[in-house]
Amino acid sequence: MSAAAPPLENADIWRPAVNPWIIAITVTLATFMEVLDTSIANVALPHIAGSLSAGQDESTWVLTSYLVSNAIVLPLSGWLSSIMGRKNFYMSCVALFTISSFLCGLAPNLATLIICRVLQGAGGGGLQPSEQAILADTFEPAKRGMAFAVYGVAVVTAPAIGPTLGGWITDNFTWRWIFFINIPVGIISMLLTSRLIQDPPYLRRRKLSETKIDYIGLGFVALGLGTLQVVLDKGQREDWFESHFIVILSIICVASLIFVVIWEWKHKDPIIDLHLFRDRTFGVSNLLMFMLGFALLGSTLLLPLFMQTLLGYSAEQAGLALMPGGFTIMLLLPLVGFLLSRYSPRWLLVFGLIVLSSSLFHMARFDLAIDFRTAAIARVFQAVGMAFLFVPINTAAYAFLPREKNNAASGLMNLARNIGGSVGISLVTTMLDRRSQVHMHDLSRNLSSANPAFRSMLQGATQAMQAHGASAAFATRQAYALIEGTVQREATMLAYIDNFRLLAFAIMAMVPIVFLMKKGRPGGGIAVH
């Protein structure tokens, strides 16, 4: 027993050979690049479709293919790291992401581009979990909050910057450069990783010859998560369960994921370690991370869309409205990391959830007369809440897990955030369409000759058209069209309000869930009960 003690002790006090903050910046570089790529291609789709002679619906597979392969690799990253070694796996992901980005930029047709995007998503899927696990192992629990703050800058701000940057590159250069810009970043990341990163001694690499690969679990994980992403991404476009395609994929998805849970729970060497959810703090952290992705990407889609479609802003102006929020997160994340060394993560989470929910309720009071400043301040208010959520959630998730489980835990945490984001985007787009129709129907009831207000509006609009030289019949038709357009805008505005209110209530409902977490000491230490 005494002979075995020193190696374990050395493993517990292991620290990297270089400054931990240099490692944090090194691994964040590639992660920022990967998260940026999940949203940067959105605004370029019309240009891609036109350049490659593809239809608008066909071009959306450029986004879907990336999300599908990304989602499949995320939960597998811990298992792959145990076989390849975490450093080797991370460098392989960076290399695959960089090479496939280059090939995406050269793609001569849509089919080639989609194949390259699948490869790019597979490479990107391993970056976030690997970085998170590297940070958890590199920093002692008391300093993890500050480390995850650096990581949070990449993960939370990149989705907001992506559409603006993508639009600027596409307008001033060509859509191919949204992929080519990844190449120098990928090369720098590879060089720095090879020189600076090392695996800790307690991470024992398994020999592939001695590992029994769970092919059944692997296949059903890929099938279940792949079909889930396709359903979430294509559901609204295909009118959900009115489409046989969506119905069939939904059945396959549900059956596959149920099988995965049962199979992986009982398997001796599972691809995904679902037993981590026995720790209720880890389980609650995953739920909160899912809801953070849900609110972050859902609102990040709604706000610029609202400003462009109803307020008449350009894509660049809408993107600029999000920027102050991004800078707010960058400034606050280090502060949150510092506060974690003095306060329990639970209280920071409660504060963050209340602020985020309040900001969404504030957005539910928007109208068609708001100005740029109002929208930008609302985003800043929202960013404060997000900053107080991301770092404490990640810190709490690892507080009660053994170090050797960090790889598996980081894969599940990132999967929760990505699936939450996909659900959020899918839900708000569906609600926006359906609630607009409901409000349009309700408002149209007032458009009758029996309504004095309607008659007055119609008469005023008709007279205004006639004053500009229109005939009586044509002026009446124009007046009806003007009133219909006004009602349509009001109906759409009410649908946006419904969406913001739904997100607000969903986030507020998470406040009592926080208290299911185990009590932890400030800095991520474990409380003594």
C-alpha positions as CSV (number, residue, x, y, z in Angstrom):
1,M,0.0,0.0,0.0
2,S,2.8,2.4,0.9
3,A,4.5,1.7,-2.4
4,A,1.4,2.7,-4.3
5,A,0.8,5.9,-2.5
6,P,3.4,8.2,-4.0
7,P,2.2,7.9,-7.7
8,L,-1.4,8.7,-6.6
9,E,-0.1,11.6,-4.6
10,N,1.9,12.9,-7.5
11,A,-1.1,12.6,-9.8
12,D,-3.2,14.6,-7.4
13,I,-0.7,17.5,-7.2
14,W,0.2,17.3,-10.9
15,R,0.5,20.7,-12.7
16,P,1.4,21.5,-16.3
17,A,4.9,22.4,-17.2
18,V,3.9,25.8,-18.6
19,N,1.7,28.7,-17.2
20,P,-1.9,27.4,-17.0
21,W,-3.2,30.7,-18.5
22,I,-1.1,30.2,-21.6
23,I,-2.8,26.8,-22.0
24,A,-6.2,28.3,-21.5
25,I,-5.7,30.9,-24.3
26,T,-4.2,28.2,-26.6
27,V,-7.1,25.8,-26.3
28,T,-9.7,28.7,-26.4
29,L,-8.4,29.8,-29.8
30,A,-9.6,26.7,-31.7
31,T,-12.8,26.6,-29.7
32,F,-13.7,30.1,-30.6
33,M,-13.0,29.3,-34.3
34,E,-15.3,26.2,-34.1
35,V,-18.2,27.9,-32.3
36,L,-18.0,30.8,-34.7
37,D,-18.5,28.4,-37.6
38,T,-21.8,27.2,-36.2
39,S,-23.4,30.6,-37.1
40,I,-21.1,32.4,-39.5
41,A,-22.5,30.5,-42.6
42,N,-26.1,31.4,-41.8
43,V,-26.1,34.8,-43.6
44,A,-24.1,33.4,-46.5
45,L,-26.6,30.8,-47.6
46,P,-28.2,32.8,-50.4
47,H,-24.7,33.5,-51.8
48,I,-23.7,29.9,-51.5
49,A,-27.0,28.7,-53.2
50,G,-26.5,31.2,-56.1
51,S,-22.8,30.4,-56.6
52,L,-23.3,26.6,-56.6
53,S,-26.6,26.7,-58.6
54,A,-28.6,25.2,-55.7
55,G,-32.0,25.8,-54.4
56,Q,-32.6,27.7,-51.1
57,D,-33.9,24.5,-49.3
58,E,-31.0,22.4,-50.6
59,S,-28.5,25.0,-49.3
60,T,-29.8,24.7,-45.8
61,W,-28.1,21.2,-45.6
62,V,-24.8,23.2,-45.4
63,L,-26.0,24.1,-41.8
64,T,-27.8,20.8,-41.0
65,S,-24.9,18.6,-42.0
66,Y,-22.5,20.4,-39.7
67,L,-24.9,20.3,-36.7
68,V,-25.5,16.6,-37.2
69,S,-21.9,15.4,-37.3
70,N,-21.0,17.9,-34.5
71,A,-23.8,16.5,-32.2
72,I,-22.7,12.9,-32.8
73,V,-19.0,13.5,-31.9
74,L,-19.7,15.6,-28.8
75,P,-20.7,12.8,-26.4
76,L,-18.1,10.4,-27.9
77,S,-15.2,12.7,-27.3
78,G,-14.4,11.3,-23.8
79,W,-14.3,7.8,-25.1
80,L,-12.2,8.7,-28.1
81,S,-9.8,10.7,-25.8
82,S,-9.3,7.6,-23.6
83,I,-8.2,5.6,-26.7
84,M,-6.2,8.2,-28.6
85,G,-5.0,10.2,-25.6
86,R,-6.5,13.6,-25.1
87,K,-3.8,15.7,-26.6
88,N,-3.7,13.5,-29.7
89,F,-7.5,13.6,-30.0
90,Y,-7.6,17.3,-29.6
91,M,-4.8,17.9,-32.2
92,S,-6.6,15.5,-34.6
93,C,-9.8,17.4,-34.3
94,V,-8.0,20.7,-34.9
95,A,-6.3,19.2,-38.0
96,L,-9.5,17.7,-39.4
97,F,-11.4,21.0,-38.8
98,T,-8.7,23.1,-40.5
99,I,-8.3,20.8,-43.5
100,S,-12.0,20.4,-44.0
101,S,-12.4,24.2,-43.8
102,F,-9.9,24.6,-46.6
103,L,-11.9,22.0,-48.7
104,C,-15.2,23.8,-47.9
105,G,-13.7,26.9,-49.4
106,L,-12.7,25.1,-52.6
107,A,-15.9,23.1,-53.0
108,P,-17.0,23.2,-56.7
109,N,-20.6,22.0,-56.0
110,L,-23.1,21.7,-53.2
111,A,-22.7,17.9,-52.6
112,T,-18.9,18.4,-52.1
113,L,-19.5,21.3,-49.7
114,I,-22.0,19.2,-47.6
115,I,-19.5,16.3,-47.4
116,C,-16.8,18.7,-46.3
117,R,-19.1,20.3,-43.7
118,V,-19.8,16.9,-42.2
119,L,-16.0,16.4,-41.8
120,Q,-15.7,19.9,-40.4
121,G,-18.5,19.3,-37.9
122,A,-16.9,16.0,-36.8
123,G,-13.6,17.8,-36.2
124,G,-15.3,20.7,-34.4
125,G,-17.3,18.3,-32.2
126,G,-14.3,17.2,-30.2
127,L,-12.8,20.7,-29.6
128,Q,-15.2,22.1,-26.9
129,P,-15.3,19.0,-24.7
130,S,-11.5,18.6,-24.9
131,E,-10.9,22.2,-24.0
132,Q,-13.2,22.0,-21.1
133,A,-11.6,18.8,-19.8
134,I,-8.1,20.3,-20.3
135,L,-9.1,23.4,-18.3
136,A,-10.7,21.3,-15.5
137,D,-7.5,19.3,-15.2
138,T,-5.0,22.2,-15.6
139,F,-6.5,24.4,-12.9
140,E,-7.1,23.5,-9.3
141,P,-10.8,23.8,-8.2
142,A,-10.3,27.2,-6.6
143,K,-9.2,28.7,-9.9
144,R,-11.5,26.9,-12.3
145,G,-14.0,29.7,-12.3
146,M,-11.5,32.1,-13.9
147,A,-10.4,29.4,-16.3
148,F,-13.9,28.7,-17.5
149,A,-14.4,32.5,-17.8
150,V,-11.8,32.4,-20.6
151,Y,-13.6,29.5,-22.2
152,G,-17.0,31.3,-21.8
153,V,-15.8,34.3,-23.8
154,A,-15.4,32.0,-26.8
155,V,-18.6,30.0,-26.4
156,V,-21.0,32.8,-25.5
157,T,-19.7,35.7,-27.7
158,A,-18.9,33.7,-30.9
159,P,-22.6,33.0,-31.8
160,A,-23.4,36.7,-31.6
161,I,-20.4,37.7,-33.7
162,G,-20.8,35.0,-36.3
163,P,-23.7,36.4,-38.4
164,T,-22.2,39.9,-38.4
165,L,-18.7,38.8,-39.4
166,G,-20.2,36.3,-42.0
167,G,-22.2,39.1,-43.6
168,W,-19.3,41.5,-43.7
169,I,-17.0,38.9,-45.3
170,T,-19.6,37.8,-47.8
171,D,-20.5,41.4,-48.8
172,N,-16.8,42.5,-49.2
173,F,-15.1,39.3,-50.4
174,T,-16.8,36.0,-51.2
175,W,-18.5,33.3,-49.1
176,R,-15.5,31.0,-49.5
177,W,-13.5,33.2,-47.1
178,I,-15.8,32.4,-44.2
179,F,-14.1,29.0,-44.4
180,F,-10.6,30.1,-45.4
181,I,-10.2,32.4,-42.3
182,N,-10.1,29.2,-40.2
183,I,-6.9,28.0,-41.8
184,P,-4.3,30.4,-40.1
185,V,-6.1,30.0,-36.8
186,G,-6.0,26.2,-37.1
187,I,-2.3,26.1,-37.9
188,I,-1.4,28.4,-35.0
189,S,-3.5,26.3,-32.7
190,M,-1.8,23.1,-33.9
191,L,1.7,24.5,-33.3
192,L,0.9,25.8,-29.9
193,T,-0.9,22.7,-28.8
194,S,1.9,20.4,-29.8
195,R,4.4,22.4,-27.8
196,L,2.4,23.4,-24.7
197,I,-0.3,20.8,-23.9
198,Q,0.4,17.5,-22.1
199,D,-1.8,14.8,-20.7
200,P,-1.8,14.4,-16.9
201,P,-0.4,11.2,-15.6
202,Y,-3.8,10.0,-14.2
203,L,-5.2,9.9,-17.7
204,R,-4.3,6.4,-18.8
205,R,-4.6,5.8,-22.5
206,R,-6.3,2.5,-23.3
207,K,-4.8,0.2,-26.0
208,L,-7.1,-0.2,-28.9
209,S,-6.2,-3.9,-29.1
210,E,-7.4,-4.4,-25.6
211,T,-10.6,-2.3,-26.0
212,K,-13.9,-3.9,-26.9
213,I,-15.6,-1.3,-29.0
214,D,-19.3,-1.0,-28.4
215,Y,-20.3,-0.9,-32.1
216,I,-24.0,-1.2,-31.2
217,G,-24.0,1.7,-28.8
218,L,-21.8,3.8,-31.3
219,G,-24.3,3.1,-34.1
220,F,-27.4,4.0,-32.2
221,V,-25.8,7.1,-30.6
222,A,-25.0,8.4,-34.1
223,L,-28.5,7.4,-35.4
224,G,-30.4,8.9,-32.5
225,L,-28.5,12.2,-32.3
226,G,-28.2,12.6,-36.1
227,T,-31.9,12.2,-36.7
228,L,-32.7,14.5,-33.7
229,Q,-30.7,17.3,-35.2
230,V,-32.3,16.9,-38.6
231,V,-35.8,17.0,-37.1
232,L,-35.0,20.1,-35.1
233,D,-33.3,21.9,-38.0
234,K,-35.8,20.9,-40.7
235,G,-39.0,20.5,-38.7
236,Q,-40.5,24.0,-39.2
237,R,-39.5,24.1,-42.9
238,E,-41.3,20.8,-43.5
239,D,-44.3,21.7,-41.4
240,W,-43.4,19.3,-38.6
241,F,-45.6,16.2,-38.3
242,E,-47.5,17.0,-41.5
243,S,-44.4,15.7,-43.2
244,H,-43.9,11.9,-43.5
245,F,-40.1,12.6,-43.6
246,I,-40.2,14.3,-40.1
247,V,-42.5,11.7,-38.7
248,I,-40.3,8.8,-39.7
249,L,-37.1,10.5,-38.5
250,S,-38.8,11.4,-35.1
251,I,-39.8,7.7,-34.6
252,I,-36.3,6.6,-35.4
253,C,-34.8,9.3,-33.1
254,V,-37.0,8.4,-30.1
255,A,-36.5,4.7,-30.5
256,S,-32.7,5.0,-30.9
257,L,-32.2,7.3,-27.9
258,I,-34.4,5.1,-25.6
259,F,-32.3,2.1,-26.7
260,V,-29.1,4.1,-26.1
261,V,-30.0,5.0,-22.6
262,I,-30.9,1.3,-21.7
263,W,-27.9,-0.2,-23.5
264,E,-25.3,2.3,-22.3
265,W,-26.5,2.1,-18.7
266,K,-26.0,-1.7,-18.6
267,H,-22.9,-1.9,-20.8
268,K,-19.6,-2.7,-19.0
269,D,-17.5,-0.3,-21.2
270,P,-20.0,2.3,-22.5
271,I,-19.4,4.8,-25.3
272,I,-21.2,7.4,-23.2
273,D,-21.0,7.2,-19.4
274,L,-24.6,7.9,-18.3
275,H,-23.7,6.8,-14.8
276,L,-22.4,10.4,-14.3
277,F,-26.0,11.5,-13.9
278,R,-26.1,9.6,-10.6
279,D,-24.5,12.8,-9.2
280,R,-27.5,15.1,-8.9
281,T,-25.2,18.2,-9.2
282,F,-24.0,17.1,-12.5
283,G,-27.5,16.3,-13.7
284,V,-28.8,19.7,-12.7
285,S,-25.8,21.3,-14.3
286,N,-26.7,19.6,-17.6
287,L,-30.3,20.8,-17.4
288,L,-29.2,24.4,-16.7
289,M,-26.6,24.2,-19.5
290,F,-29.4,23.0,-21.8
291,M,-31.6,25.9,-20.8
292,L,-28.7,28.4,-21.2
293,G,-28.2,27.2,-24.8
294,F,-32.0,27.3,-25.3
295,A,-32.2,31.0,-24.2
296,L,-28.9,32.1,-25.7
297,L,-29.4,30.9,-29.2
298,G,-33.2,31.4,-29.2
299,S,-32.8,35.1,-28.3
300,T,-29.8,35.6,-30.5
301,L,-31.9,34.5,-33.4
302,L,-35.0,36.5,-32.4
303,L,-33.4,39.9,-31.7
304,P,-31.6,40.6,-35.0
305,L,-34.5,39.0,-37.0
306,F,-36.9,41.4,-35.2
307,M,-34.7,44.4,-36.0
308,Q,-34.4,43.4,-39.7
309,T,-37.9,42.4,-40.5
310,L,-39.9,44.8,-38.4
311,L,-37.6,47.8,-37.8
312,G,-36.0,47.8,-41.2
313,Y,-32.4,47.5,-40.0
314,S,-29.6,46.0,-42.2
315,A,-27.9,42.8,-41.2
316,E,-24.8,44.8,-40.1
317,Q,-26.9,47.2,-38.0
318,A,-28.7,44.3,-36.3
319,G,-25.3,42.7,-35.6
320,L,-24.0,45.9,-34.1
321,A,-26.9,45.9,-31.7
322,L,-25.7,42.6,-30.3
323,M,-22.1,43.7,-29.9
324,P,-22.4,45.6,-26.7
325,G,-23.8,42.5,-25.1
326,G,-20.8,40.5,-26.3
327,F,-18.4,43.1,-24.8
328,T,-20.4,43.0,-21.5
329,I,-20.0,39.2,-21.3
330,M,-16.2,39.5,-21.9
331,L,-15.9,42.1,-19.1
332,L,-18.1,40.3,-16.6
333,L,-16.8,36.7,-17.0
334,P,-13.5,37.3,-15.2
335,L,-15.5,39.0,-12.4
336,V,-17.8,36.0,-12.1
337,G,-14.7,33.7,-12.0
338,F,-13.3,35.9,-9.1
339,L,-16.7,35.8,-7.3
340,L,-16.7,32.0,-7.5
341,S,-13.7,31.9,-5.3
342,R,-15.7,33.6,-2.5
343,Y,-19.3,32.5,-3.0
344,S,-21.1,29.3,-3.7
345,P,-22.0,28.7,-7.3
346,R,-25.7,28.3,-6.3
347,W,-26.2,31.9,-5.4
348,L,-24.5,33.2,-8.5
349,L,-26.7,30.9,-10.6
350,V,-29.9,32.2,-8.9
351,F,-28.8,35.8,-9.5
352,G,-28.0,35.0,-13.2
353,L,-31.3,33.2,-13.8
354,I,-33.3,36.1,-12.3
355,V,-31.4,38.7,-14.3
356,L,-31.7,36.7,-17.6
357,S,-35.4,36.1,-17.0
358,S,-36.0,39.8,-16.2
359,S,-34.2,40.9,-19.3
360,L,-36.4,38.6,-21.4
361,F,-39.6,40.0,-19.7
362,H,-38.2,43.4,-20.6
363,M,-37.9,42.4,-24.2
364,A,-41.5,41.3,-24.1
365,R,-42.4,45.0,-23.7
366,F,-40.8,45.9,-27.0
367,D,-43.0,47.7,-29.6
368,L,-42.5,48.9,-33.2
369,A,-41.3,52.3,-32.1
370,I,-38.1,51.2,-30.2
371,D,-34.8,52.7,-31.3
372,F,-31.3,51.1,-31.7
373,R,-30.2,52.2,-28.2
374,T,-33.2,50.4,-26.5
375,A,-32.4,47.1,-28.3
376,A,-28.7,47.3,-27.5
377,I,-29.3,48.1,-23.8
378,A,-31.7,45.2,-23.6
379,R,-29.1,42.9,-25.0
380,V,-26.5,44.2,-22.5
381,F,-29.0,43.5,-19.7
382,Q,-29.4,39.9,-21.0
383,A,-25.7,39.5,-21.3
384,V,-25.3,40.2,-17.5
385,G,-27.5,37.2,-16.7
386,M,-25.7,34.9,-19.1
387,A,-22.3,35.8,-17.7
388,F,-23.5,34.8,-14.2
389,L,-24.7,31.5,-15.5
390,F,-22.0,30.0,-17.8
391,V,-19.1,29.9,-15.5
392,P,-20.9,28.7,-12.3
393,I,-22.7,25.9,-14.2
394,N,-19.4,24.6,-15.6
395,T,-17.7,24.9,-12.2
396,A,-20.5,23.1,-10.3
397,A,-20.6,20.3,-12.9
398,Y,-17.1,19.1,-12.1
399,A,-17.1,19.8,-8.3
400,F,-18.2,16.3,-7.2
401,L,-16.8,14.2,-10.0
402,P,-13.5,12.3,-10.0
403,R,-10.8,13.7,-12.2
404,E,-10.7,10.7,-14.6
405,K,-14.3,11.5,-15.5
406,N,-13.6,15.0,-16.7
407,N,-13.4,14.0,-20.4
408,A,-16.8,12.1,-20.3
409,A,-18.4,14.9,-18.3
410,S,-17.3,17.7,-20.7
411,G,-18.8,15.8,-23.7
412,L,-22.2,15.6,-22.1
413,M,-22.1,19.2,-20.9
414,N,-21.4,20.5,-24.4
415,L,-24.0,18.2,-25.9
416,A,-26.6,19.6,-23.5
417,R,-25.8,23.2,-24.6
418,N,-25.8,22.4,-28.3
419,I,-29.1,20.4,-28.2
420,G,-30.6,23.2,-26.1
421,G,-29.6,25.7,-28.7
422,S,-31.1,23.6,-31.5
423,V,-34.3,23.2,-29.5
424,G,-34.4,26.9,-28.8
425,I,-34.0,27.9,-32.4
426,S,-36.5,25.4,-33.6
427,L,-39.1,26.4,-31.0
428,V,-38.9,30.2,-31.5
429,T,-39.1,29.9,-35.3
430,T,-42.1,27.6,-35.0
431,M,-43.8,29.8,-32.5
432,L,-43.1,33.0,-34.5
433,D,-44.8,31.5,-37.5
434,R,-47.8,30.0,-35.7
435,R,-48.4,32.8,-33.3
436,S,-48.3,35.4,-36.1
437,Q,-51.1,33.5,-37.8
438,V,-53.1,33.4,-34.5
439,H,-52.7,37.1,-33.9
440,M,-53.4,38.0,-37.5
441,H,-56.7,36.0,-37.3
442,D,-57.6,37.8,-34.0
443,L,-56.8,41.3,-35.2
444,S,-58.6,40.8,-38.6
445,R,-61.9,40.4,-36.7
446,N,-61.8,44.1,-36.1
447,L,-61.4,44.9,-39.8
448,S,-65.1,45.3,-40.7
449,S,-67.2,48.2,-41.8
450,A,-69.1,47.9,-38.5
451,N,-65.9,49.2,-36.7
452,P,-65.8,53.0,-36.6
453,A,-62.0,53.0,-36.1
454,F,-61.5,50.9,-39.2
455,R,-63.8,53.1,-41.3
456,S,-62.0,56.2,-40.1
457,M,-58.6,54.7,-40.9
458,L,-59.7,53.5,-44.3
459,Q,-61.2,56.8,-45.2
460,G,-58.1,58.7,-44.1
461,A,-55.8,56.4,-46.1
462,T,-58.0,56.6,-49.2
463,Q,-57.9,60.4,-49.1
464,A,-54.2,60.4,-48.7
465,M,-53.8,58.2,-51.8
466,Q,-56.1,60.4,-53.8
467,A,-54.2,63.5,-52.7
468,H,-51.1,61.9,-54.4
469,G,-53.0,61.5,-57.7
470,A,-54.6,58.0,-57.4
471,S,-58.0,57.3,-58.7
472,A,-60.8,56.6,-56.2
473,A,-60.9,52.9,-56.9
474,F,-57.1,52.5,-56.9
475,A,-56.8,54.6,-53.8
476,T,-59.3,52.4,-52.0
477,R,-57.3,49.2,-52.9
478,Q,-54.1,50.8,-51.8
479,A,-55.7,51.8,-48.5
480,Y,-56.9,48.3,-47.8
481,A,-53.3,47.0,-48.6
482,L,-51.8,49.5,-46.3
483,I,-54.1,48.6,-43.4
484,E,-53.5,44.9,-44.0
485,G,-49.7,45.4,-43.9
486,T,-50.0,47.4,-40.7
487,V,-52.1,44.6,-39.1
488,Q,-49.6,42.0,-40.3
489,R,-46.7,43.9,-38.6
490,E,-48.7,44.2,-35.4
491,A,-49.5,40.4,-35.5
492,T,-45.8,39.6,-36.0
493,M,-44.8,42.0,-33.2
494,L,-47.2,40.2,-30.8
495,A,-45.6,36.9,-31.9
496,Y,-42.2,38.2,-30.9
497,I,-43.5,39.3,-27.6
498,D,-45.0,35.8,-27.0
499,N,-41.6,34.3,-27.8
500,F,-39.7,36.5,-25.4
501,R,-42.3,35.8,-22.7
502,L,-42.0,32.1,-23.2
503,L,-38.2,32.2,-22.9
504,A,-38.5,34.3,-19.7
505,F,-40.9,31.9,-18.0
506,A,-38.7,28.9,-19.0
507,I,-35.6,30.5,-17.4
508,M,-37.5,31.6,-14.3
509,A,-38.7,28.0,-13.8
510,M,-35.1,27.0,-13.3
511,V,-34.5,29.0,-10.2
512,P,-35.9,26.4,-7.7
513,I,-34.0,23.6,-9.6
514,V,-30.7,25.2,-8.6
515,F,-31.3,24.3,-5.0
516,L,-31.2,20.6,-5.9
517,M,-27.4,20.9,-6.3
518,K,-25.2,19.8,-3.5
519,K,-23.8,22.6,-1.3
520,G,-20.3,23.4,-2.4
521,R,-17.6,25.6,-0.9
522,P,-16.5,28.7,-2.8
523,G,-14.0,27.9,-5.4
524,G,-15.6,24.6,-6.3
525,G,-14.5,22.6,-3.3
526,I,-16.7,20.0,-1.8
527,A,-18.7,20.8,1.3
528,V,-18.3,18.6,4.4
529,H,-21.8,17.2,5.4
